[in-house]
């Protein structure tokens, strides 16, 4: 004789267990997904910051080079002018 009440009870217990496991897995996956997204965002932001810094440094180098050329030219002209008079 099959005890349907016992089978139904065992089925419900097993189903509840599976639901609990599924819930835990969903939470773990959410945490992992959030962490991965956070890391990807950090990497993207880091790359953007590097690019911005490179561009700023490049601009500064160009600006410095122009200023130093003007300064060198002015010093050279002053040196030549003073050299001629002495």
PDB file of N, CA, C and O in Angstrom:
ATOM      1  N   UNK A   1       0.843  -1.171   0.000  1.00  0.00           N
ATOM      2  CA  UNK A   1       0.000   0.000   0.000  1.00  0.00           C
ATOM      3  C   UNK A   1       0.893   1.241   0.000  1.00  0.00           C
ATOM      4  O   UNK A   1       1.839   1.331   0.783  1.00  0.00           O
ATOM      5  N   UNK A   2       0.595   2.179  -0.867  1.00  0.00           N
ATOM      6  CA  UNK A   2       1.369   3.415  -0.997  1.00  0.00           C
ATOM      7  C   UNK A   2       0.782   4.467  -0.068  1.00  0.00           C
ATOM      8  O   UNK A   2      -0.423   4.717  -0.053  1.00  0.00           O
ATOM      9  N   UNK A   3       1.677   5.075   0.707  1.00  0.00           N
ATOM     10  CA  UNK A   3       1.249   6.131   1.628  1.00  0.00           C
ATOM     11  C   UNK A   3       1.410   7.476   0.919  1.00  0.00           C
ATOM     12  O   UNK A   3       2.483   8.080   0.921  1.00  0.00           O
ATOM     13  N   UNK A   4       0.300   7.927   0.307  1.00  0.00           N
ATOM     14  CA  UNK A   4       0.340   9.172  -0.471  1.00  0.00           C
ATOM     15  C   UNK A   4       0.627  10.391   0.403  1.00  0.00           C
ATOM     16  O   UNK A   4       1.293  11.328  -0.038  1.00  0.00           O
ATOM     17  N   UNK A   5       0.141  10.382   1.603  1.00  0.00           N
ATOM     18  CA  UNK A   5       0.387  11.522   2.492  1.00  0.00           C
ATOM     19  C   UNK A   5       1.885  11.669   2.762  1.00  0.00           C
ATOM     20  O   UNK A   5       2.427  12.774   2.768  1.00  0.00           O
ATOM     21  N   UNK A   6       2.543  10.520   2.985  1.00  0.00           N
ATOM     22  CA  UNK A   6       3.979  10.551   3.246  1.00  0.00           C
ATOM     23  C   UNK A   6       4.728  11.013   2.002  1.00  0.00           C
ATOM     24  O   UNK A   6       5.652  11.819   2.104  1.00  0.00           O
ATOM     25  N   UNK A   7       4.342  10.513   0.827  1.00  0.00           N
ATOM     26  CA  UNK A   7       4.978  10.919  -0.429  1.00  0.00           C
ATOM     27  C   UNK A   7       4.794  12.410  -0.686  1.00  0.00           C
ATOM     28  O   UNK A   7       5.731  13.105  -1.080  1.00  0.00           O
ATOM     29  N   UNK A   8       3.586  12.886  -0.459  1.00  0.00           N
ATOM     30  CA  UNK A   8       3.312  14.311  -0.663  1.00  0.00           C
ATOM     31  C   UNK A   8       4.142  15.137   0.317  1.00  0.00           C
ATOM     32  O   UNK A   8       4.717  16.157  -0.064  1.00  0.00           O
ATOM     33  N   UNK A   9       4.207  14.710   1.559  1.00  0.00           N
ATOM     34  CA  UNK A   9       5.000  15.425   2.564  1.00  0.00           C
ATOM     35  C   UNK A   9       6.475  15.470   2.149  1.00  0.00           C
ATOM     36  O   UNK A   9       7.101  16.528   2.202  1.00  0.00           O
ATOM     37  N   UNK A  10       7.034  14.317   1.735  1.00  0.00           N
ATOM     38  CA  UNK A  10       8.429  14.262   1.306  1.00  0.00           C
ATOM     39  C   UNK A  10       8.658  15.138   0.076  1.00  0.00           C
ATOM     40  O   UNK A  10       9.688  15.802  -0.043  1.00  0.00           O
ATOM     41  N   UNK A  11       7.693  15.131  -0.829  1.00  0.00           N
ATOM     42  CA  UNK A  11       7.798  15.971  -2.023  1.00  0.00           C
ATOM     43  C   UNK A  11       7.828  17.445  -1.639  1.00  0.00           C
ATOM     44  O   UNK A  11       8.651  18.205  -2.149  1.00  0.00           O
ATOM     45  N   UNK A  12       6.940  17.846  -0.751  1.00  0.00           N
ATOM     46  CA  UNK A  12       6.873  19.246  -0.315  1.00  0.00           C
ATOM     47  C   UNK A  12       8.163  19.635   0.397  1.00  0.00           C
ATOM     48  O   UNK A  12       8.696  20.721   0.169  1.00  0.00           O
ATOM     49  N   UNK A  13       8.665  18.755   1.257  1.00  0.00           N
ATOM     50  CA  UNK A  13       9.922  19.031   1.963  1.00  0.00           C
ATOM     51  C   UNK A  13      11.058  19.194   0.952  1.00  0.00           C
ATOM     52  O   UNK A  13      11.857  20.124   1.053  1.00  0.00           O
ATOM     53  N   UNK A  14      11.124  18.284  -0.023  1.00  0.00           N
ATOM     54  CA  UNK A  14      12.177  18.344  -1.037  1.00  0.00           C
ATOM     55  C   UNK A  14      12.039  19.605  -1.885  1.00  0.00           C
ATOM     56  O   UNK A  14      13.035  20.255  -2.201  1.00  0.00           O
ATOM     57  N   UNK A  15      10.804  19.951  -2.254  1.00  0.00           N
ATOM     58  CA  UNK A  15      10.559  21.159  -3.043  1.00  0.00           C
ATOM     59  C   UNK A  15      10.985  22.398  -2.260  1.00  0.00           C
ATOM     60  O   UNK A  15      11.607  23.296  -2.827  1.00  0.00           O
ATOM     61  N   UNK A  16      10.667  22.460  -0.991  1.00  0.00           N
ATOM     62  CA  UNK A  16      11.081  23.589  -0.151  1.00  0.00           C
ATOM     63  C   UNK A  16      12.606  23.680  -0.069  1.00  0.00           C
ATOM     64  O   UNK A  16      13.184  24.767  -0.106  1.00  0.00           O
ATOM     65  N   UNK A  17      13.240  22.514   0.042  1.00  0.00           N
ATOM     66  CA  UNK A  17      14.704  22.483   0.073  1.00  0.00           C
ATOM     67  C   UNK A  17      15.271  23.053  -1.229  1.00  0.00           C
ATOM     68  O   UNK A  17      16.175  23.889  -1.208  1.00  0.00           O
ATOM     69  N   UNK A  18      14.733  22.592  -2.357  1.00  0.00           N
ATOM     70  CA  UNK A  18      15.201  23.088  -3.658  1.00  0.00           C
ATOM     71  C   UNK A  18      14.947  24.587  -3.811  1.00  0.00           C
ATOM     72  O   UNK A  18      15.791  25.310  -4.340  1.00  0.00           O
ATOM     73  N   UNK A  19      13.802  25.047  -3.355  1.00  0.00           N
ATOM     74  CA  UNK A  19      13.503  26.486  -3.406  1.00  0.00           C
ATOM     75  C   UNK A  19      14.516  27.278  -2.579  1.00  0.00           C
ATOM     76  O   UNK A  19      14.963  28.350  -2.987  1.00  0.00           O
ATOM     77  N   UNK A  20      14.870  26.737  -1.413  1.00  0.00           N
ATOM     78  CA  UNK A  20      15.867  27.399  -0.564  1.00  0.00           C
ATOM     79  C   UNK A  20      17.229  27.457  -1.238  1.00  0.00           C
ATOM     80  O   UNK A  20      17.905  28.486  -1.222  1.00  0.00           O
ATOM     81  N   UNK A  21      17.620  26.325  -1.836  1.00  0.00           N
ATOM     82  CA  UNK A  21      18.905  26.276  -2.546  1.00  0.00           C
ATOM     83  C   UNK A  21      18.887  27.256  -3.713  1.00  0.00           C
ATOM     84  O   UNK A  21      19.859  27.979  -3.936  1.00  0.00           O
ATOM     85  N   UNK A  22      17.787  27.280  -4.453  1.00  0.00           N
ATOM     86  CA  UNK A  22      17.652  28.196  -5.588  1.00  0.00           C
ATOM     87  C   UNK A  22      17.773  29.646  -5.111  1.00  0.00           C
ATOM     88  O   UNK A  22      18.443  30.460  -5.747  1.00  0.00           O
ATOM     89  N   UNK A  23      17.127  29.962  -3.998  1.00  0.00           N
ATOM     90  CA  UNK A  23      17.207  31.321  -3.447  1.00  0.00           C
ATOM     91  C   UNK A  23      18.629  31.697  -3.066  1.00  0.00           C
ATOM     92  O   UNK A  23      19.079  32.810  -3.337  1.00  0.00           O
ATOM     93  N   UNK A  24      19.341  30.755  -2.430  1.00  0.00           N
ATOM     94  CA  UNK A  24      20.731  31.011  -2.050  1.00  0.00           C
ATOM     95  C   UNK A  24      21.597  31.224  -3.283  1.00  0.00           C
ATOM     96  O   UNK A  24      22.439  32.121  -3.316  1.00  0.00           O
ATOM     97  N   UNK A  25      21.382  30.389  -4.295  1.00  0.00           N
ATOM     98  CA  UNK A  25      22.163  30.529  -5.524  1.00  0.00           C
ATOM     99  C   UNK A  25      21.885  31.865  -6.208  1.00  0.00           C
ATOM    100  O   UNK A  25      22.798  32.512  -6.720  1.00  0.00           O
ATOM    101  N   UNK A  26      20.617  32.272  -6.212  1.00  0.00           N
ATOM    102  CA  UNK A  26      20.273  33.564  -6.811  1.00  0.00           C
ATOM    103  C   UNK A  26      20.988  34.695  -6.090  1.00  0.00           C
ATOM    104  O   UNK A  26      21.504  35.612  -6.729  1.00  0.00           O
ATOM    105  N   UNK A  27      21.022  34.637  -4.771  1.00  0.00           N
ATOM    106  CA  UNK A  27      21.708  35.679  -3.991  1.00  0.00           C
ATOM    107  C   UNK A  27      23.204  35.680  -4.291  1.00  0.00           C
ATOM    108  O   UNK A  27      23.809  36.736  -4.474  1.00  0.00           O
ATOM    109  N   UNK A  28      23.794  34.482  -4.340  1.00  0.00           N
ATOM    110  CA  UNK A  28      25.224  34.383  -4.653  1.00  0.00           C
ATOM    111  C   UNK A  28      25.510  34.951  -6.038  1.00  0.00           C
ATOM    112  O   UNK A  28      26.489  35.671  -6.234  1.00  0.00           O
ATOM    113  N   UNK A  29      24.645  34.620  -6.998  1.00  0.00           N
ATOM    114  CA  UNK A  29      24.837  35.122  -8.356  1.00  0.00           C
ATOM    115  C   UNK A  29      24.687  36.639  -8.401  1.00  0.00           C
ATOM    116  O   UNK A  29      25.430  37.313  -9.115  1.00  0.00           O
ATOM    117  N   UNK A  30      23.737  37.179  -7.650  1.00  0.00           N
ATOM    118  CA  UNK A  30      23.562  38.635  -7.597  1.00  0.00           C
ATOM    119  C   UNK A  30      24.816  39.302  -7.060  1.00  0.00           C
ATOM    120  O   UNK A  30      25.285  40.301  -7.605  1.00  0.00           O
ATOM    121  N   UNK A  31      25.356  38.734  -5.977  1.00  0.00           N
ATOM    122  CA  UNK A  31      26.561  39.307  -5.362  1.00  0.00           C
ATOM    123  C   UNK A  31      27.730  39.247  -6.344  1.00  0.00           C
ATOM    124  O   UNK A  31      28.463  40.222  -6.506  1.00  0.00           O
ATOM    125  N   UNK A  32      27.897  38.091  -6.999  1.00  0.00           N
ATOM    126  CA  UNK A  32      28.992  37.942  -7.963  1.00  0.00           C
ATOM    127  C   UNK A  32      28.822  38.899  -9.133  1.00  0.00           C
ATOM    128  O   UNK A  32      29.787  39.520  -9.579  1.00  0.00           O
ATOM    129  N   UNK A  33      27.600  39.018  -9.627  1.00  0.00           N
ATOM    130  CA  UNK A  33      27.337  39.911 -10.751  1.00  0.00           C
ATOM    131  C   UNK A  33      27.619  41.359 -10.372  1.00  0.00           C
ATOM    132  O   UNK A  33      28.223  42.099 -11.149  1.00  0.00           O
ATOM    133  N   UNK A  34      27.186  41.765  -9.183  1.00  0.00           N
ATOM    134  CA  UNK A  34      27.457  43.132  -8.719  1.00  0.00           C
ATOM    135  C   UNK A  34      28.960  43.374  -8.628  1.00  0.00           C
ATOM    136  O   UNK A  34      29.454  44.426  -9.036  1.00  0.00           O
ATOM    137  N   UNK A  35      29.676  42.398  -8.093  1.00  0.00           N
ATOM    138  CA  UNK A  35      31.130  42.531  -7.943  1.00  0.00           C
ATOM    139  C   UNK A  35      31.804  42.642  -9.312  1.00  0.00           C
ATOM    140  O   UNK A  35      32.690  43.475  -9.508  1.00  0.00           O
ATOM    141  N   UNK A  36      31.381  41.797 -10.257  1.00  0.00           N
ATOM    142  CA  UNK A  36      31.949  41.850 -11.603  1.00  0.00           C
ATOM    143  C   UNK A  36      31.661  43.191 -12.265  1.00  0.00           C
ATOM    144  O   UNK A  36      32.538  43.781 -12.896  1.00  0.00           O
ATOM    145  N   UNK A  37      30.428  43.669 -12.120  1.00  0.00           N
ATOM    146  CA  UNK A  37      30.070  44.955 -12.713  1.00  0.00           C
ATOM    147  C   UNK A  37      30.886  46.081 -12.083  1.00  0.00           C
ATOM    148  O   UNK A  37      31.343  46.990 -12.776  1.00  0.00           O
ATOM    149  N   UNK A  38      31.065  46.014 -10.774  1.00  0.00           N
ATOM    150  CA  UNK A  38      31.847  47.030 -10.068  1.00  0.00           C
ATOM    151  C   UNK A  38      33.293  47.024 -10.561  1.00  0.00           C
ATOM    152  O   UNK A  38      33.880  48.081 -10.794  1.00  0.00           O
ATOM    153  N   UNK A  39      33.861  45.833 -10.718  1.00  0.00           N
ATOM    154  CA  UNK A  39      35.239  45.721 -11.196  1.00  0.00           C
ATOM    155  C   UNK A  39      35.373  46.220 -12.630  1.00  0.00           C
ATOM    156  O   UNK A  39      36.342  46.901 -12.962  1.00  0.00           O
ATOM    157  N   UNK A  40      34.405  45.885 -13.481  1.00  0.00           N
ATOM    158  CA  UNK A  40      34.435  46.365 -14.863  1.00  0.00           C
ATOM    159  C   UNK A  40      34.353  47.882 -14.906  1.00  0.00           C
ATOM    160  O   UNK A  40      35.070  48.529 -15.669  1.00  0.00           O
ATOM    161  N   UNK A  41      33.482  48.443 -14.090  1.00  0.00           N
ATOM    162  CA  UNK A  41      33.343  49.899 -14.036  1.00  0.00           C
ATOM    163  C   UNK A  41      34.639  50.544 -13.556  1.00  0.00           C
ATOM    164  O   UNK A  41      35.069  51.563 -14.097  1.00  0.00           O
ATOM    165  N   UNK A  42      35.258  49.947 -12.537  1.00  0.00           N
ATOM    166  CA  UNK A  42      36.542  50.465 -12.049  1.00  0.00           C
ATOM    167  C   UNK A  42      37.579  50.453 -13.163  1.00  0.00           C
ATOM    168  O   UNK A  42      38.295  51.434 -13.366  1.00  0.00           O
ATOM    169  N   UNK A  43      37.655  49.322 -13.895  1.00  0.00           N
ATOM    170  CA  UNK A  43      38.626  49.213 -14.981  1.00  0.00           C
ATOM    171  C   UNK A  43      38.366  50.256 -16.060  1.00  0.00           C
ATOM    172  O   UNK A  43      39.296  50.893 -16.554  1.00  0.00           O
ATOM    173  N   UNK A  44      37.088  50.429 -16.426  1.00  0.00           N
ATOM    174  CA  UNK A  44      36.745  51.420 -17.444  1.00  0.00           C
ATOM    175  C   UNK A  44      37.104  52.827 -16.977  1.00  0.00           C
ATOM    176  O   UNK A  44      37.662  53.618 -17.738  1.00  0.00           O
ATOM    177  N   UNK A  45      36.783  53.131 -15.732  1.00  0.00           N
ATOM    178  CA  UNK A  45      37.081  54.459 -15.198  1.00  0.00           C
ATOM    179  C   UNK A  45      38.590  54.681 -15.121  1.00  0.00           C
ATOM    180  O   UNK A  45      39.078  55.775 -15.402  1.00  0.00           O
ATOM    181  N   UNK A  46      39.315  53.648 -14.743  1.00  0.00           N
ATOM    182  CA  UNK A  46      40.774  53.741 -14.668  1.00  0.00           C
ATOM    183  C   UNK A  46      41.352  54.023 -16.058  1.00  0.00           C
ATOM    184  O   UNK A  46      42.243  54.860 -16.203  1.00  0.00           O
ATOM    185  N   UNK A  47      40.846  53.325 -17.077  1.00  0.00           N
ATOM    186  CA  UNK A  47      41.324  53.546 -18.440  1.00  0.00           C
ATOM    187  C   UNK A  47      40.996  54.959 -18.918  1.00  0.00           C
ATOM    188  O   UNK A  47      41.830  55.620 -19.537  1.00  0.00           O
ATOM    189  N   UNK A  48      39.779  55.420 -18.628  1.00  0.00           N
ATOM    190  CA  UNK A  48      39.396  56.777 -19.017  1.00  0.00           C
ATOM    191  C   UNK A  48      40.287  57.806 -18.337  1.00  0.00           C
ATOM    192  O   UNK A  48      40.715  58.777 -18.961  1.00  0.00           O
ATOM    193  N   UNK A  49      40.563  57.591 -17.061  1.00  0.00           N
ATOM    194  CA  UNK A  49      41.423  58.512 -16.320  1.00  0.00           C
ATOM    195  C   UNK A  49      42.830  58.522 -16.912  1.00  0.00           C
ATOM    196  O   UNK A  49      43.439  59.582 -17.053  1.00  0.00           O
ATOM    197  N   UNK A  50      43.345  57.342 -17.257  1.00  0.00           N
ATOM    198  CA  UNK A  50      44.668  57.266 -17.877  1.00  0.00           C
ATOM    199  C   UNK A  50      44.697  58.055 -19.177  1.00  0.00           C
ATOM    200  O   UNK A  50      45.635  58.810 -19.433  1.00  0.00           O
ATOM    201  N   UNK A  51      43.662  57.876 -20.002  1.00  0.00           N
ATOM    202  CA  UNK A  51      43.601  58.588 -21.275  1.00  0.00           C
ATOM    203  C   UNK A  51      43.542  60.098 -21.056  1.00  0.00           C
ATOM    204  O   UNK A  51      44.223  60.857 -21.744  1.00  0.00           O
ATOM    205  N   UNK A  52      42.729  60.529 -20.099  1.00  0.00           N
ATOM    206  CA  UNK A  52      42.628  61.957 -19.804  1.00  0.00           C
ATOM    207  C   UNK A  52      43.964  62.503 -19.311  1.00  0.00           C
ATOM    208  O   UNK A  52      44.385  63.590 -19.707  1.00  0.00           O
ATOM    209  N   UNK A  53      44.623  61.743 -18.448  1.00  0.00           N
ATOM    210  CA  UNK A  53      45.914  62.195 -17.921  1.00  0.00           C
ATOM    211  C   UNK A  53      46.955  62.261 -19.029  1.00  0.00           C
ATOM    212  O   UNK A  53      47.751  63.199 -19.076  1.00  0.00           O
ATOM    213  N   UNK A  54      46.958  61.274 -19.921  1.00  0.00           N
ATOM    214  CA  UNK A  54      47.895  61.299 -21.049  1.00  0.00           C
ATOM    215  C   UNK A  54      47.670  62.537 -21.903  1.00  0.00           C
ATOM    216  O   UNK A  54      48.619  63.211 -22.301  1.00  0.00           O
ATOM    217  N   UNK A  55      46.400  62.830 -22.180  1.00  0.00           N
ATOM    218  CA  UNK A  55      46.074  63.998 -22.997  1.00  0.00           C
ATOM    219  C   UNK A  55      46.531  65.279 -22.307  1.00  0.00           C
ATOM    220  O   UNK A  55      47.104  66.159 -22.949  1.00  0.00           O
ATOM    221  N   UNK A  56      46.282  65.387 -21.010  1.00  0.00           N
ATOM    222  CA  UNK A  56      46.702  66.583 -20.272  1.00  0.00           C
ATOM    223  C   UNK A  56      48.217  66.713 -20.254  1.00  0.00           C
ATOM    224  O   UNK A  56      48.751  67.806 -20.440  1.00  0.00           O
ATOM    225  N   UNK A  57      48.908  65.605 -20.031  1.00  0.00           N
ATOM    226  CA  UNK A  57      50.373  65.637 -20.021  1.00  0.00           C
ATOM    227  C   UNK A  57      50.888  66.033 -21.394  1.00  0.00           C
ATOM    228  O   UNK A  57      51.823  66.825 -21.510  1.00  0.00           O
ATOM    229  N   UNK A  58      50.274  65.478 -22.437  1.00  0.00           N
ATOM    230  CA  UNK A  58      50.686  65.814 -23.799  1.00  0.00           C
ATOM    231  C   UNK A  58      50.499  67.307 -24.049  1.00  0.00           C
ATOM    232  O   UNK A  58      51.375  67.959 -24.616  1.00  0.00           O
ATOM    233  N   UNK A  59      49.362  67.846 -23.627  1.00  0.00           N
ATOM    234  CA  UNK A  59      49.112  69.282 -23.779  1.00  0.00           C
ATOM    235  C   UNK A  59      50.149  70.090 -23.014  1.00  0.00           C
ATOM    236  O   UNK A  59      50.661  71.091 -23.515  1.00  0.00           O
ATOM    237  N   UNK A  60      50.453  69.653 -21.802  1.00  0.00           N
ATOM    238  CA  UNK A  60      51.437  70.366 -20.992  1.00  0.00           C
ATOM    239  C   UNK A  60      52.814  70.325 -21.647  1.00  0.00           C
ATOM    240  O   UNK A  60      53.540  71.319 -21.641  1.00  0.00           O
ATOM    241  N   UNK A  61      53.170  69.172 -22.213  1.00  0.00           N
ATOM    242  CA  UNK A  61      54.467  69.060 -22.880  1.00  0.00           C
ATOM    243  C   UNK A  61      54.537  69.976 -24.090  1.00  0.00           C
ATOM    244  O   UNK A  61      55.547  70.641 -24.323  1.00  0.00           O
ATOM    245  N   UNK A  62      53.453  70.005 -24.859  1.00  0.00           N
ATOM    246  CA  UNK A  62      53.417  70.894 -26.023  1.00  0.00           C
ATOM    247  C   UNK A  62      53.529  72.335 -25.561  1.00  0.00           C
ATOM    248  O   UNK A  62      54.297  73.115 -26.124  1.00  0.00           O
ATOM    249  N   UNK A  63      52.772  72.686 -24.547  1.00  0.00           N
ATOM    250  CA  UNK A  63      52.793  74.045 -24.017  1.00  0.00           C
ATOM    251  C   UNK A  63      54.187  74.383 -23.483  1.00  0.00           C
ATOM    252  O   UNK A  63      54.702  75.471 -23.742  1.00  0.00           O
ATOM    253  N   UNK A  64      54.789  73.470 -22.748  1.00  0.00           N
ATOM    254  CA  UNK A  64      56.121  73.702 -22.187  1.00  0.00           C
ATOM    255  C   UNK A  64      57.143  73.849 -23.302  1.00  0.00           C
ATOM    256  O   UNK A  64      58.012  74.718 -23.243  1.00  0.00           O
ATOM    257  N   UNK A  65      57.039  73.002 -24.317  1.00  0.00           N
ATOM    258  CA  UNK A  65      57.977  73.043 -25.433  1.00  0.00           C
ATOM    259  C   UNK A  65      57.889  74.388 -26.141  1.00  0.00           C
ATOM    260  O   UNK A  65      58.914  74.968 -26.500  1.00  0.00           O
ATOM    261  N   UNK A  66      56.687  74.883 -26.344  1.00  0.00           N
ATOM    262  CA  UNK A  66      56.508  76.181 -26.997  1.00  0.00           C
ATOM    263  C   UNK A  66      57.114  77.276 -26.130  1.00  0.00           C
ATOM    264  O   UNK A  66      57.837  78.135 -26.636  1.00  0.00           O
ATOM    265  N   UNK A  67      56.831  77.257 -24.844  1.00  0.00           N
ATOM    266  CA  UNK A  67      57.370  78.280 -23.942  1.00  0.00           C
ATOM    267  C   UNK A  67      58.889  78.203 -23.890  1.00  0.00           C
ATOM    268  O   UNK A  67      59.567  79.230 -23.913  1.00  0.00           O
ATOM    269  N   UNK A  68      59.425  76.984 -23.819  1.00  0.00           N
ATOM    270  CA  UNK A  68      60.877  76.855 -23.717  1.00  0.00           C
ATOM    271  C   UNK A  68      61.548  77.299 -25.014  1.00  0.00           C
ATOM    272  O   UNK A  68      62.646  77.853 -24.976  1.00  0.00           O
ATOM    273  N   UNK A  69      60.913  77.067 -26.153  1.00  0.00           N
ATOM    274  CA  UNK A  69      61.479  77.535 -27.421  1.00  0.00           C
ATOM    275  C   UNK A  69      61.507  79.055 -27.465  1.00  0.00           C
ATOM    276  O   UNK A  69      62.496  79.657 -27.882  1.00  0.00           O
ATOM    277  N   UNK A  70      60.416  79.668 -27.031  1.00  0.00           N
ATOM    278  CA  UNK A  70      60.351  81.130 -27.015  1.00  0.00           C
ATOM    279  C   UNK A  70      61.412  81.673 -26.066  1.00  0.00           C
ATOM    280  O   UNK A  70      62.102  82.639 -26.392  1.00  0.00           O
ATOM    281  N   UNK A  71      61.546  81.062 -24.901  1.00  0.00           N
ATOM    282  CA  UNK A  71      62.542  81.499 -23.921  1.00  0.00           C
ATOM    283  C   UNK A  71      63.947  81.328 -24.482  1.00  0.00           C
ATOM    284  O   UNK A  71      64.785  82.220 -24.351  1.00  0.00           O
ATOM    285  N   UNK A  72      64.206  80.174 -25.112  1.00  0.00           N
ATOM    286  CA  UNK A  72      65.529  79.935 -25.690  1.00  0.00           C
ATOM    287  C   UNK A  72      65.812  80.932 -26.805  1.00  0.00           C
ATOM    288  O   UNK A  72      66.923  81.455 -26.905  1.00  0.00           O
ATOM    289  N   UNK A  73      64.819  81.198 -27.641  1.00  0.00           N
ATOM    290  CA  UNK A  73      65.006  82.159 -28.730  1.00  0.00           C
ATOM    291  C   UNK A  73      65.280  83.543 -28.168  1.00  0.00           C
ATOM    292  O   UNK A  73      66.142  84.261 -28.674  1.00  0.00           O
ATOM    293  N   UNK A  74      64.554  83.919 -27.128  1.00  0.00           N
ATOM    294  CA  UNK A  74      64.754  85.240 -26.523  1.00  0.00           C
ATOM    295  C   UNK A  74      66.146  85.325 -25.915  1.00  0.00           C
ATOM    296  O   UNK A  74      66.821  86.344 -26.062  1.00  0.00           O
ATOM    297  N   UNK A  75      66.585  84.269 -25.235  1.00  0.00           N
ATOM    298  CA  UNK A  75      67.922  84.269 -24.640  1.00  0.00           C
ATOM    299  C   UNK A  75      68.986  84.306 -25.727  1.00  0.00           C
ATOM    300  O   UNK A  75      69.989  85.006 -25.596  1.00  0.00           O
ATOM    301  N   UNK A  76      68.766  83.552 -26.800  1.00  0.00           N
ATOM    302  CA  UNK A  76      69.727  83.532 -27.897  1.00  0.00           C
ATOM    303  C   UNK A  76      69.826  84.910 -28.535  1.00  0.00           C
ATOM    304  O   UNK A  76      70.923  85.381 -28.834  1.00  0.00           O
ATOM    305  N   UNK A  77      68.695  85.553 -28.743  1.00  0.00           N
ATOM    306  CA  UNK A  77      68.698  86.897 -29.326  1.00  0.00           C
ATOM    307  C   UNK A  77      69.396  87.877 -28.400  1.00  0.00           C
ATOM    308  O   UNK A  77      70.157  88.731 -28.856  1.00  0.00           O
ATOM    309  N   UNK A  78      69.142  87.761 -27.099  1.00  0.00           N
ATOM    310  CA  UNK A  78      69.792  88.653 -26.133  1.00  0.00           C
ATOM    311  C   UNK A  78      71.291  88.385 -26.114  1.00  0.00           C
ATOM    312  O   UNK A  78      72.097  89.314 -26.063  1.00  0.00           O
ATOM    313  N   UNK A  79      71.656  87.113 -26.155  1.00  0.00           N
ATOM    314  CA  UNK A  79      73.075  86.747 -26.150  1.00  0.00           C
ATOM    315  C   UNK A  79      73.771  87.257 -27.393  1.00  0.00           C
ATOM    316  O   UNK A  79      74.889  87.765 -27.309  1.00  0.00           O
ATOM    317  N   UNK A  80      73.131  87.130 -28.545  1.00  0.00           N
ATOM    318  CA  UNK A  80      73.705  87.615 -29.792  1.00  0.00           C
ATOM    319  C   UNK A  80      73.810  89.127 -29.775  1.00  0.00           C
ATOM    320  O   UNK A  80      74.803  89.694 -30.232  1.00  0.00           O
ATOM    321  N   UNK A  81      72.792  89.773 -29.252  1.00  0.00           N
ATOM    322  CA  UNK A  81      72.796  91.233 -29.209  1.00  0.00           C
ATOM    323  C   UNK A  81      73.896  91.720 -28.287  1.00  0.00           C
ATOM    324  O   UNK A  81      74.601  92.670 -28.625  1.00  0.00           O
ATOM    325  N   UNK A  82      74.060  91.095 -27.133  1.00  0.00           N
ATOM    326  CA  UNK A  82      75.104  91.533 -26.207  1.00  0.00           C
ATOM    327  C   UNK A  82      76.475  91.134 -26.726  1.00  0.00           C
ATOM    328  O   UNK A  82      77.468  91.803 -26.440  1.00  0.00           O
ATOM    329  N   UNK A  83      76.538  90.060 -27.480  1.00  0.00           N
ATOM    330  CA  UNK A  83      77.813  89.622 -28.045  1.00  0.00           C
ATOM    331  C   UNK A  83      78.306  90.580 -29.107  1.00  0.00           C
ATOM    332  O   UNK A  83      79.513  90.774 -29.256  1.00  0.00           O
ATOM    333  N   UNK A  84      77.410  91.167 -29.830  1.00  0.00           N
ATOM    334  CA  UNK A  84      77.786  92.098 -30.890  1.00  0.00           C
ATOM    335  C   UNK A  84      78.330  93.409 -30.319  1.00  0.00           C
ATOM    336  O   UNK A  84      79.206  94.032 -30.919  1.00  0.00           O
ATOM    337  N   UNK A  85      77.823  93.818 -29.186  1.00  0.00           N
ATOM    338  CA  UNK A  85      78.212  95.114 -28.634  1.00  0.00           C
ATOM    339  C   UNK A  85      79.519  95.034 -27.874  1.00  0.00           C
ATOM    340  O   UNK A  85      80.159  96.061 -27.645  1.00  0.00           O
ATOM    341  N   UNK A  86      79.935  93.835 -27.477  1.00  0.00           N
ATOM    342  CA  UNK A  86      81.155  93.815 -26.684  1.00  0.00           C
ATOM    343  C   UNK A  86      82.401  93.706 -27.484  1.00  0.00           C
ATOM    344  O   UNK A  86      83.496  93.680 -26.922  1.00  0.00           O
TER     345      UNK A  86
END
